[in-house]
Amino acid sequence: MSRKLHQGSGAPHLGPLQHRPSARTLAPGQARDARRLLGGARRAARLALGIATAALALAACSGGEARAPNPMRALDERRAIEVIRRAMAHEGAQPARGREVELTSGQKVRVDVGVQSRSYGVVYVTEEDAQALGAAIPPPNGRDEKLRVVRGGPDGAIRLVLLYQQNYLYDDLVGESHERTTITAERELTRDVQDFITYARTQKFQ
C-alpha cells in the first residue's frame, strides 16, 4: 500500500537526502537552462561581493570621530599695524603716525595708521576696542560685506575704515595641519587696506 503512494505519473518524489540530477543527466534544453541559472547566480554573487567591498572601503575612509577645529587666534595689534603700513606704501600712500579722533557720535577713537596729508586712515579694532566703543561704531562686517567706514572730526570730514581684529584669524598649528595660516590672515588684511585706499582715491577723499 505504501509502495503505491510512491508510484504513478508525474515527477518522482525526492527524499530529503536524495541527490538532484546533475546537468549531465538532464536533457539538452534542461542542461542549458541550468547553466544559465548557475551563471546568473555567480554574477549576482560577484556583484554583491563588490558592493560589500566598496561599502567597507568607504566606511574605513570616513570612519572615526570628526576632528575638532584648530584653535584660532587673531593678528595682534602690533603685527597688524606693520601689515597696514606696508599695504599703504605698496599702494603709493605714505603712512602717517596714529592720532586720536573724535567720531561724529562723540566717542573718541585711536587712528592706528593715517595717510600723510590726507584726512583718512585706518583703525584696527581689537576686541577691547570694540567693547569700549560699544554702539558708537557699527558691528563687524562679514567676510562678504563692505568694509565699515565712519566719519570723525568737527565737520565729519575725516573718514576712517574700521578693520575688526576678529576678521583676521589664524590657527596655532604648524606644518600641514594649518586650516588658516598667518600668511592668509595678513593677506586678507593687506587686501582690505588696499581696497580702502583705492576707494578713498575714487571718492576723492581729502
Phi, psi and chi 1 to 4 in degrees:
 res  aa     phi    psi   chi1   chi2   chi3   chi4
   1 MET       -  -43.1 -174.4   71.3  174.7      -
   2 SER   -68.1  -31.7   59.5      -      -      -
   3 ARG   -62.8  -39.2  -76.5 -171.8 -163.2  144.2
   4 LYS   -62.3  -28.9  -69.3 -178.2 -179.8  178.6
   5 LEU   -68.5  -22.9  -67.2  176.6      -      -
   6 HIS  -100.8    3.5  -65.5  -71.4      -      -
   7 GLN  -109.9  174.7  -65.9  176.0   -1.1      -
   8 GLY   113.7 -179.2      -      -      -      -
   9 SER   -80.4  170.0   60.4      -      -      -
  10 GLY    97.1 -178.5      -      -      -      -
  11 ALA   -68.2  137.2      -      -      -      -
  12 PRO   -65.6  146.9   26.4  -34.2      -      -
  13 HIS   -79.0  131.6  176.4   76.0      -      -
  14 LEU  -108.9  128.4  -60.1  177.6      -      -
  15 GLY   -71.4  167.3      -      -      -      -
  16 PRO   -62.8  -27.1   21.8  -32.6      -      -
  17 LEU  -105.1    2.9  -59.6 -179.4      -      -
  18 GLN   -82.9  133.6 -169.4  172.4   -9.5      -
  19 HIS   -70.4  144.5  -66.0  -66.8      -      -
  20 ARG   -78.0  152.7  -92.7   56.5  175.7  173.1
  21 PRO   -65.7  140.2   23.0  -33.0      -      -
  22 SER   -78.2  173.7   66.4      -      -      -
  23 ALA   -64.7  -29.0      -      -      -      -
  24 ARG   -66.3  -31.2  -66.2  179.4  179.7  176.9
  25 THR   -89.1   -5.8   62.3      -      -      -
  26 LEU   -86.7  161.9  -64.8  174.7      -      -
  27 ALA   -66.1  158.8      -      -      -      -
  28 PRO   -53.1  -45.1  -26.8   34.6      -      -
  29 GLY   -64.1  -41.0      -      -      -      -
  30 GLN   -67.8  -38.3  -67.7  177.6  -39.5      -
  31 ALA   -64.0  -42.2      -      -      -      -
  32 ARG   -62.7  -43.6 -173.6  166.5   51.4 -108.3
  33 ASP   -63.3  -38.0  -67.5  -18.7      -      -
  34 ALA   -65.1  -40.1      -      -      -      -
  35 ARG   -66.2  -38.7  -75.9 -166.3  -63.1  -89.8
  36 ARG   -62.6  -44.5  -72.0  177.2 -179.8  173.6
  37 LEU   -62.1  -40.5  -68.6  174.1      -      -
  38 LEU   -66.0  -42.3 -177.9   58.8      -      -
  39 GLY   -63.9  -41.1      -      -      -      -
  40 GLY   -63.2  -39.3      -      -      -      -
  41 ALA   -64.7  -38.0      -      -      -      -
  42 ARG   -67.2  -42.1  -73.7  174.7  177.0  170.5
  43 ARG   -63.2  -41.0  -74.7 -167.3  -64.4  -88.0
  44 ALA   -63.0  -38.7      -      -      -      -
  45 ALA   -66.3  -41.9      -      -      -      -
  46 ARG   -64.8  -39.3  -75.2 -164.0  -63.7  -91.2
  47 LEU   -62.9  -44.6  179.0   60.4      -      -
  48 ALA   -62.5  -38.9      -      -      -      -
  49 LEU   -65.8  -40.2  179.5   60.2      -      -
  50 GLY   -64.2  -42.1      -      -      -      -
  51 ILE   -63.7  -42.3  -66.4  173.5      -      -
  52 ALA   -64.3  -41.1      -      -      -      -
  53 THR   -63.9  -42.6  -57.9      -      -      -
  54 ALA   -63.5  -39.8      -      -      -      -
  55 ALA   -64.4  -40.0      -      -      -      -
  56 LEU   -66.2  -39.4  -71.1  173.9      -      -
  57 ALA   -65.0  -41.8      -      -      -      -
  58 LEU   -63.6  -41.1 -178.4   61.1      -      -
  59 ALA   -64.4  -36.6      -      -      -      -
  60 ALA   -67.3  -37.4      -      -      -      -
  61 CYS   -71.2  -38.4  -67.9      -      -      -
  62 SER   -99.7    5.5   60.0      -      -      -
  63 GLY   -73.8  171.0      -      -      -      -
  64 GLY    90.8  163.9      -      -      -      -
  65 GLU   -77.6  150.8  -63.2 -179.1   -2.3      -
  66 ALA   -65.8  135.9      -      -      -      -
  67 ARG   -75.2  136.8 -175.2  170.9   62.1   86.8
  68 ALA   -68.4  145.4      -      -      -      -
  69 PRO   -63.5  151.0   21.9  -32.3      -      -
  70 ASN   -65.4  143.8  -66.8  -17.0      -      -
  71 PRO   -64.3  137.5   21.2  -31.2      -      -
  72 MET  -109.7  152.2  -51.8  -65.2  -73.9      -
  73 ARG  -140.2  158.2   63.5  172.1   61.0 -177.5
  74 ALA   -97.8  156.6      -      -      -      -
  75 LEU   -60.8  129.4  -74.2  177.5      -      -
  76 ASP   -71.2  160.9   65.8   80.3      -      -
  77 GLU   -61.3  -41.9 -169.8  172.7   16.3      -
  78 ARG   -61.5  -47.4  171.3  179.2  -74.4 -174.9
  79 ARG   -65.6  -38.9  179.0   56.5 -177.0  162.9
  80 ALA   -61.6  -40.8      -      -      -      -
  81 ILE   -64.7  -37.5  -70.3  174.7      -      -
  82 GLU   -62.0  -44.3  -67.1  176.3    1.3      -
  83 VAL   -63.7  -41.0  173.1      -      -      -
  84 ILE   -63.5  -45.9  -67.5  168.3      -      -
  85 ARG   -62.2  -42.3  -66.0  178.4   66.1   88.0
  86 ARG   -66.0  -39.6 -173.9  173.9   65.8 -122.5
  87 ALA   -64.5  -40.0      -      -      -      -
  88 MET   -62.6  -47.5  -77.5 -172.8  177.2      -
  89 ALA   -60.5  -36.4      -      -      -      -
  90 HIS   -64.8  -27.5 -171.0  -89.8      -      -
  91 GLU   -90.4    4.3  -73.6  -62.9  -58.5      -
  92 GLY    83.8   11.2      -      -      -      -
  93 ALA   -99.1  137.5      -      -      -      -
  94 GLN   -90.2  114.7 -174.3  176.2   -6.8      -
  95 PRO   -63.2  142.6  -18.8   31.7      -      -
  96 ALA  -118.0  160.7      -      -      -      -
  97 ARG   -64.5  151.6  -64.8 -178.7   60.9 -178.0
  98 GLY   -71.1  161.4      -      -      -      -
  99 ARG  -155.2  169.8   66.5 -171.2 -168.8  -82.3
 100 GLU   -96.3  135.1 -166.3  172.5   71.8      -
 101 VAL  -130.6  141.0  171.0      -      -      -
 102 GLU   -92.0  124.9 -176.3  175.0  -22.1      -
 103 LEU   -73.6  164.0  -59.2  176.2      -      -
 104 THR   -64.6  -19.2   53.3      -      -      -
 105 SER   -76.2   -9.9   63.6      -      -      -
 106 GLY    97.2  -12.6      -      -      -      -
 107 GLN   -85.8  140.9 -175.3   71.8  -82.6      -
 108 LYS   -91.2  144.3  -69.0 -177.0  178.0 -179.2
 109 VAL  -136.5  149.7   66.3      -      -      -
 110 ARG   -92.1  119.8  172.6   73.9 -178.8  178.2
 111 VAL   -82.1  117.0  179.9      -      -      -
 112 ASP   -74.1  -42.0  -67.5  -64.2      -      -
 113 VAL  -140.7  121.0 -174.4      -      -      -
 114 GLY   -97.7 -177.3      -      -      -      -
 115 VAL  -119.6  127.9  178.8      -      -      -
 116 GLN   -56.6  128.9 -166.7   69.8   40.6      -
 117 SER    65.9   17.4  -57.6      -      -      -
 118 ARG  -127.2  155.9  -62.0  -66.8  178.0 -176.4
 119 SER  -101.8   41.1   58.7      -      -      -
 120 TYR  -142.7  160.7   50.6   86.1      -      -
 121 GLY  -167.7 -170.8      -      -      -      -
 122 VAL  -121.9  134.5  176.9      -      -      -
 123 VAL  -115.2  119.8  178.9      -      -      -
 124 TYR   -92.0  105.3 -170.3   66.2      -      -
 125 VAL   -86.8  106.4 -175.6      -      -      -
 126 THR   -78.3  173.2   64.3      -      -      -
 127 GLU   -61.6  -38.7  -66.6  -66.5  -27.0      -
 128 GLU   -66.3  -40.4  -67.1   77.8   10.6      -
 129 ASP   -61.6  -44.4  -66.6  -24.1      -      -
 130 ALA   -61.8  -39.9      -      -      -      -
 131 GLN   -68.1  -39.9  -67.9  179.3    3.1      -
 132 ALA   -70.3  -37.9      -      -      -      -
 133 LEU   -81.2  -29.2  -67.8  168.5      -      -
 134 GLY    55.1 -127.0      -      -      -      -
 135 ALA   -77.2   -0.7      -      -      -      -
 136 ALA   -71.6  -18.2      -      -      -      -
 137 ILE  -125.7  156.8   60.4  173.6      -      -
 138 PRO   -70.9  161.6   24.2  -33.5      -      -
 139 PRO   -66.9  160.4   24.4  -33.6      -      -
 140 PRO   -58.0  144.5  -21.7   32.6      -      -
 141 ASN   -78.3  149.2   58.4  -73.4      -      -
 142 GLY   -75.9  171.7      -      -      -      -
 143 ARG   -64.9  -27.9  -61.4 -172.2   65.7  179.9
 144 ASP  -104.2   11.8  -62.5  -33.5      -      -
 145 GLU  -103.2  164.1  -64.9  178.8  -20.1      -
 146 LYS   -68.5  152.5  -66.6 -178.8  179.5  179.7
 147 LEU   -67.7  148.6  -60.2  175.5      -      -
 148 ARG   -85.2  125.4  -50.3  -61.7 -165.7 -153.4
 149 VAL  -121.3  128.3  177.8      -      -      -
 150 VAL  -120.1  164.5  -64.3      -      -      -
 151 ARG  -109.6  151.2  -71.4  173.0  172.9  -97.1
 152 GLY  -145.7  178.8      -      -      -      -
 153 GLY    87.9  165.8      -      -      -      -
 154 PRO   -57.1  -39.4  -22.7   33.4      -      -
 155 ASP  -108.0   10.4   54.8   -2.3      -      -
 156 GLY    71.3   20.4      -      -      -      -
 157 ALA   -79.6  -17.1      -      -      -      -
 158 ILE   -85.5  126.9  -60.0  175.3      -      -
 159 ARG  -108.3  132.6  -92.1   85.2  161.9 -170.6
 160 LEU  -128.7  130.6  -56.4  173.0      -      -
 161 VAL   -92.6  134.4   64.0      -      -      -
 162 LEU  -100.0  112.8  -53.7  178.8      -      -
 163 LEU  -107.4  110.9  -58.7 -178.3      -      -
 164 TYR   -83.8  130.4  -66.2   83.9      -      -
 165 GLN   -55.1  -35.1 -174.9 -178.8   39.1      -
 166 GLN   -67.7  -11.3   69.7  180.0   56.6      -
 167 ASN   -89.1   -2.6  -75.7  -21.8      -      -
 168 TYR  -125.8   77.1  -51.0  103.5      -      -
 169 LEU  -107.1  154.0  -56.1  176.0      -      -
 170 TYR  -147.2  162.7   64.8   95.9      -      -
 171 ASP   -97.3  169.2   61.5   52.0      -      -
 172 ASP   -85.4  -15.6  -67.7   36.6      -      -
 173 LEU   -78.3  162.5  -58.9 -175.1      -      -
 174 VAL  -119.5  172.6  -63.7      -      -      -
 175 GLY    72.0 -141.7      -      -      -      -
 176 GLU   -88.9    4.3  -62.9 -179.3   -4.0      -
 177 SER   -85.7   -2.7  -61.0      -      -      -
 178 HIS   -63.4  138.8  -84.9  -58.9      -      -
 179 GLU   -98.4  -40.3  -66.8  176.2   -1.8      -
 180 ARG  -140.2  116.3  -73.4  178.7   56.4   82.2
 181 THR   -85.6  168.1   64.6      -      -      -
 182 THR   -61.0  -38.6  -51.2      -      -      -
 183 ILE   -60.5  -40.7  -65.7  175.3      -      -
 184 THR   -61.7  -46.1  -59.5      -      -      -
 185 ALA   -62.6  -42.3      -      -      -      -
 186 GLU   -67.6  -36.1  -68.4 -179.0   -1.1      -
 187 ARG   -64.5  -39.4  -77.5  177.3  177.7  171.3
 188 GLU   -66.5  -39.7  -69.2  177.3  -14.0      -
 189 LEU   -65.2  -43.9  178.7   57.5      -      -
 190 THR   -58.3  -45.8  -62.0      -      -      -
 191 ARG   -59.6  -43.1  177.6 -156.8   60.6 -158.6
 192 ASP   -67.8  -38.7  -71.2  -15.3      -      -
 193 VAL   -63.5  -46.6  172.7      -      -      -
 194 GLN   -64.4  -37.4  -66.6  174.8  -19.5      -
 195 ASP   -62.3  -39.7  -74.6  -10.1      -      -
 196 PHE   -68.1  -43.4  172.3   67.7      -      -
 197 ILE   -60.0  -43.4  -63.6  -61.7      -      -
 198 THR   -62.5  -42.3  -60.0      -      -      -
 199 TYR   -64.1  -42.8  176.5   75.2      -      -
 200 ALA   -60.8  -40.7      -      -      -      -
 201 ARG   -68.9  -40.4  -72.3  171.5  174.4  165.3
 202 THR   -63.0  -40.4  -59.2      -      -      -
 203 GLN   -83.9   -1.2  -62.0  -60.7  -47.5      -
 204 LYS    58.3   45.3  -64.1 -179.4  170.3   52.0
 205 PHE   -64.8  138.2  -68.8  168.5      -      -
 206 GLN   -77.2      -  -62.1  -59.5  -45.5      -
